Amino acid sequence: MQETNPFLLNGKRVLVTGGSMGIGMGIVRRFVAGGARVLIADKATEPAQKYINSLQASLRNNVAVINVDLTEQSAPETMITEMVRIFGGIDILVNNAGIYPMAPMMEMKPELFDKVYTLNLKAAAFTCREAARQMIKQGTGGKIVVIASIDSIHPSSVGLAAYDSSKGGVLMFTKNFALEVAKYGINVNAIAPGGIATEGSSLSSPMSKMSKEEIEKITAGFIAQIPLGRMGLPDDIAKVAVFLASSAADYMTGSLVVVDGGRLLM
Ligand SMILES: NC(=O)c1ccc[n+]([C@@H]2O[C@H](COP(=O)([O-])OP(=O)(O)OC[C@H]3O[C@@H](n4cnc5c(N)ncnc54)[C@H](O)[C@@H]3O)[C@@H](O)[C@H]2O)c1
């Protein structure tokens, strides 16, 4: 019989990297509201712990947080071991953790370039691999959602050469890995967010050092470039992540879904 609501995540076991803040936390909130059980893996655990404490008692056991620095080579294995220990396995991975430091290439230090690639591309790839290994062991397929960027397909500003190339890489990784694991019933898709108001985007922006008036002026200019007339919110990305992680997306793999308020139309 056809399911009545293909977007349900009831009981699904989900790992969200970088889920303590920003887009990751938006995704955690949506998934928990949809009935999923979620492990947040982040190097900053305090905001996640605060969120868990704020949940009603019946939901509190559905969410856990672990302290992981994803740039450590052991991180992917550690996260999956914890998923198995806490929830008995993994059905969905949301690969979200990423950094976007501004540094023009002409001034780029090799160490910073490595840092961006290690987190945004290498950690993402090996976390996908570790999650897929566990999904294959379970034999019931799975869903992997990778948070890429509109910068995976179009540069948004000078200063993001390392970031943009890491996100271009993660898009092509998504497509190739989707090909590799399709035979196991594992769907791998990516989301390309546009400008989303998060803790990270306000801190890394040059605006963090500006006056209130300057910020308002620049924000208005930025919004003028967005046909839907506003910055994105973490929940705008989270709702699409729910779609890609649910059975509604069973026939999608290797796709990139752009969620940018129309920014790339300009
Ligand atoms: N905000 C945007 O406008 C935007 C646009 C396009 C794509 N994205 C992508 O979305 C993702 C999330 O961005 P955001 O704006 O929510 O960021 P954010 O900085 O607000 O949150 C990122 C989270 O990842 C965690 N994290 C960072 N480095 C980590 C590490 N080494 N190990 C473990 N956890 C780590 C942080 O502690 C934080 O909780 C990133 O991949 C980013 O590239 C963001």
The ligand as a Tripos MOL2 file, in Angstrom:
@<TRIPOS>MOLECULE
LIG
   44    48     1     0     0
SMALL
NO_CHARGES

@<TRIPOS>ATOM
      1 N1         25.7410   30.0000    6.0650 N.am      1 LIG1
      2 C1         25.7760   30.0720    4.7460 C.2       1 LIG1
      3 O1         25.4730   31.1210    4.1430 O.2       1 LIG1
      4 C2         26.1530   28.8600    3.9290 C.ar      1 LIG1
      5 C3         25.9960   28.9070    2.5390 C.ar      1 LIG1
      6 C4         26.3420   27.8070    1.7650 C.ar      1 LIG1
      7 C5         26.8460   26.6670    2.3730 C.ar      1 LIG1
      8 N2         27.0020   26.6440    3.7190 N.ar      1 LIG1
      9 C6         27.5580   25.4040    4.3110 C.3       1 LIG1
     10 O2         26.7050   24.9440    5.3430 O.3       1 LIG1
     11 C7         27.4820   24.2880    6.3400 C.3       1 LIG1
     12 C8         27.1520   24.8890    7.6940 C.3       1 LIG1
     13 O3         27.4360   26.2820    7.6620 O.3       1 LIG1
     14 P1         26.9390   27.2600    8.8270 P.3       1 LIG1
     15 O4         26.8510   28.6080    8.2390 O.co2     1 LIG1
     16 O5         25.7690   26.6750    9.5140 O.co2     1 LIG1
     17 O6         28.2150   27.2210    9.7950 O.3       1 LIG1
     18 P2         28.3290   27.5720   11.3590 P.3       1 LIG1
     19 O7         29.7500   28.0190   11.5430 O.co2     1 LIG1
     20 O8         27.2310   28.4560   11.7990 O.co2     1 LIG1
     21 O9         28.1600   26.1390   12.0530 O.3       1 LIG1
     22 C9         29.0840   25.1260   11.7500 C.3       1 LIG1
     23 C10        29.1040   24.0730   12.8480 C.3       1 LIG1
     24 O10        30.1570   23.1510   12.5200 O.3       1 LIG1
     25 C11        30.9910   22.9700   13.6530 C.3       1 LIG1
     26 N3         32.3700   22.6950   13.2420 N.ar      1 LIG1
     27 C12        33.2110   23.5520   12.5920 C.ar      1 LIG1
     28 N4         34.4120   22.9680   12.4340 N.ar      1 LIG1
     29 C13        34.3180   21.7160   12.9820 C.ar      1 LIG1
     30 C14        35.2310   20.6430   13.1580 C.ar      1 LIG1
     31 N5         36.5020   20.7240   12.7400 N.pl3     1 LIG1
     32 N6         34.8100   19.5260   13.7770 N.ar      1 LIG1
     33 C15        33.5420   19.4340   14.2410 C.ar      1 LIG1
     34 N7         32.6250   20.4210   14.1190 N.ar      1 LIG1
     35 C16        33.0260   21.5470   13.5050 C.ar      1 LIG1
     36 C17        30.8940   24.2770   14.4280 C.3       1 LIG1
     37 O11        31.2490   24.1200   15.7980 O.3       1 LIG1
     38 C18        29.4180   24.6400   14.2320 C.3       1 LIG1
     39 O12        28.5870   24.0410   15.2000 O.3       1 LIG1
     40 C19        28.9370   24.4240    5.9230 C.3       1 LIG1
     41 O13        29.3540   23.2630    5.2470 O.3       1 LIG1
     42 C20        28.8960   25.6210    4.9790 C.3       1 LIG1
     43 O14        29.9500   25.5990    4.0470 O.3       1 LIG1
     44 C21        26.6870   27.7040    4.5170 C.ar      1 LIG1
@<TRIPOS>BOND
     1     1     2 1
     2     2     3 2
     3     2     4 1
     4     4     5 ar
     5     4    44 ar
     6     5     6 ar
     7     6     7 ar
     8     7     8 ar
     9     8     9 1
    10     8    44 ar
    11     9    10 1
    12     9    42 1
    13    10    11 1
    14    11    12 1
    15    11    40 1
    16    12    13 1
    17    13    14 1
    18    14    15 2
    19    14    16 1
    20    14    17 1
    21    17    18 1
    22    18    19 2
    23    18    20 1
    24    18    21 1
    25    21    22 1
    26    22    23 1
    27    23    24 1
    28    23    38 1
    29    24    25 1
    30    25    26 1
    31    25    36 1
    32    26    27 ar
    33    26    35 ar
    34    27    28 ar
    35    28    29 ar
    36    29    30 ar
    37    29    35 ar
    38    30    31 1
    39    30    32 ar
    40    32    33 ar
    41    33    34 ar
    42    34    35 ar
    43    36    37 1
    44    36    38 1
    45    38    39 1
    46    40    41 1
    47    40    42 1
    48    42    43 1
@<TRIPOS>SUBSTRUCTURE
     1 LIG1         1 GROUP 0 **** ****
